[in-house]
Amino acid sequence: MCNKIAEVDENLFDSIENGMGKPDDWNEEEDGEYEVPEIYQYYIISQGGADYLKRVSKEIVLYSELLDCYVWGITHFGTSWDWVETEIKN
């Protein structure tokens, strides 16, 4: 877990514009930018994990150039992991 990463890397959300983890149901604003859902937790993940999430889900995956690492943005809060639904099949 790395919940302070957005404070450390102010450009963290720039990678969303490259199409990484941008779900179809995000609200596109008039200027072409997207309203990012609130992220409650950040986890550093491997490149393989990032590639997998981007390939099989609509999870938010970011890349920090400053820290040279991939980050998974979690948008649910207070929900037990066994109740969290994803598009990922077993």
C-alpha positions in Angstrom: 0.0 0.0 0.0 1.3 3.5 -0.9 -1.5 5.9 0.0 0.8 9.0 -0.1 1.9 8.4 -3.7 -0.4 11.0 -5.2 1.3 13.6 -2.9 4.8 12.4 -3.8 4.1 12.3 -7.6 1.9 15.1 -8.7 1.9 13.8 -12.3 0.6 10.4 -11.4 -2.7 10.9 -13.1 -1.2 11.9 -16.4 -0.9 8.3 -17.3 -4.7 7.9 -17.4 -4.7 10.1 -20.5 -2.6 7.4 -22.2 -5.6 5.1 -22.0 -4.4 3.2 -19.0 -7.4 2.0 -16.9 -9.9 4.4 -18.4 -13.3 2.8 -18.0 -16.0 3.3 -20.6 -18.4 4.8 -18.0 -16.1 7.7 -16.8 -17.6 11.1 -17.4 -15.9 13.0 -20.2 -15.9 16.7 -19.6 -16.2 19.4 -22.3 -12.4 19.8 -22.5 -11.8 16.2 -23.3 -10.6 15.4 -19.8 -12.1 12.7 -17.6 -13.5 13.0 -14.2 -11.5 10.5 -12.2 -13.4 8.5 -9.6 -12.2 9.0 -6.0 -9.4 6.7 -5.2 -9.2 5.6 -1.6 -6.2 3.3 -1.6 -3.1 3.0 -3.9 -1.1 -0.3 -4.3 2.2 -0.6 -6.0 2.0 -3.5 -8.5 4.4 -5.2 -10.9 4.4 -4.5 -14.6 2.9 -7.9 -15.2 0.1 -7.2 -12.8 -0.6 -3.8 -14.5 -0.6 -5.5 -17.9 -3.0 -8.1 -16.6 -5.4 -5.6 -15.0 -5.5 -3.5 -18.1 -6.1 -6.5 -20.3 -8.9 -8.1 -18.3 -10.6 -5.4 -16.3 -11.5 -1.7 -16.1 -9.5 -1.2 -12.9 -7.6 2.0 -12.6 -3.9 1.4 -13.4 -1.5 4.3 -13.2 2.2 4.6 -13.9 4.5 6.8 -11.8 7.5 8.0 -14.0 9.0 9.6 -10.9 9.1 6.4 -9.0 9.2 4.0 -12.0 6.4 1.8 -10.8 2.8 0.9 -11.6 0.0 1.7 -9.2 -3.5 0.2 -8.8 -6.1 2.7 -7.7 -8.8 1.2 -5.5 -12.2 3.0 -5.7 -14.1 1.2 -3.0 -13.9 2.0 0.7 -14.9 0.0 3.7 -15.9 -3.1 1.7 -14.4 -6.4 2.5 -12.4 -7.8 -0.4 -14.5 -10.9 -0.7 -17.5 -8.6 -1.5 -15.7 -6.6 -4.2 -16.9 -7.4 -7.8 -14.6 -7.2 -10.7 -14.7 -8.3 -14.4 -11.8 -10.7 -13.7 -12.7 -14.4 -14.1 -11.1 -17.1 -12.0 
